[in-house]
């Protein structure tokens, strides 16, 4: 075996001398000792395959997972059922790649499903053109913001405070580099966007960013928003499962629709890899980030698929590319394509209905409990915020002891005052599980 | 295709034709030939001010997206909107119907810094 470290001890010595250090360890001096000690790497001796597997499975048992726990966790990543046909199909040699093909003529299978993926995302979002996916919902939203800035040539954005706080961080990072101004739009008592606030800030606006259902699970009223902001961009981040029953954002005049595609048949994967969805209007196709598969005919008139509009991408146009993302999340997008194809429009609608009904079943049983109230009065999809008298940390501990991952304690996000728990309910949750969940809440 | 004697040219393959105190701008026959079939032109906004050799527009062909530079400084007073639906005009008629923008000339002396038709032909001949 070759060494994986590409530099020799002599190279290392020279590099350290250049920056004035004696030892590589000094590079890690910034990490506080108490943290370093807590995460001491397991001392690894050379092991046989059998021993290595045993060691890894022992370590993995320290994780709580959704096979052993009943999960009510959401906040952007959800515990939906993944049909076993998905791992089977994506493991086929024709498909198994996490990357975008560059040689179109050799990749007709991959390009075909990418084209189908884009078509389905357009149908779901009510938009005219979609790319073949991005890294995740957060980066897709940030790319939407940059695209709006490029087209409108303005720098002021209104961002609903009710969007996923992680997406907020992502927007802030992008905005810093691009010199954009982000203004928080507060939410009202029903958990929805404060429209009066939006009205006051329309002047020289580049775009308005909303999420629906928002981080609190509340469905935003998108009616008339585009009219209110005029030529500024309306950007909507949507949960694709919710679009099985909700009107697509395109109907409300959205200029860009993005979303997190994990709910479409992808596992929760420790929080990633995820799947960014991105769709817009045809007139903006040349300003759209990411990759796109296109359908054409060859010289014999036969259908063929290609990577379209590559000339605006980084590997050809360098620093003047539309975006520095010129890839997609191929394997996760393939999962979403198979998932949507298997469900079909009626199946997706039914799935969305089951999510909605189950979430409302649980909310109706929690709200009469002493010490618990629903935080918002606005309509919700498969997720809602419960305000509690006791600290969420205590409640979640009690739930964990009974085999439940009880939801997300919203305290660290600083968006809401008081004790708040974000609870998600997918089609996987049974009535029995929810009734037992409520019993534990009663006890706490 | 001949290079009109009354035009001036840049080494980057743009042409400019003076019409009174305005200048019509496009890309040369040589440039369109090198680019191949033009599929899209991103036109400059009317009212925008450009300096000589600043980016004016972009031309997208099946091979590449190329920046087009302003051969002369001034304010854009018109863009060739026919190119939006017929980008192929750049291939078919690069020096006439395929013009890209009309500029209100800020300083006509800048023309002296550009190539004559003869010099431009020498420039592309030496490539």
Interface residues (C-beta under 8 A of the other chain):
Chain A: X286 X311 X312 X316 X317 X320
Chain B: X40 X42 X60 X61 X62 X63 X64 X65 X67
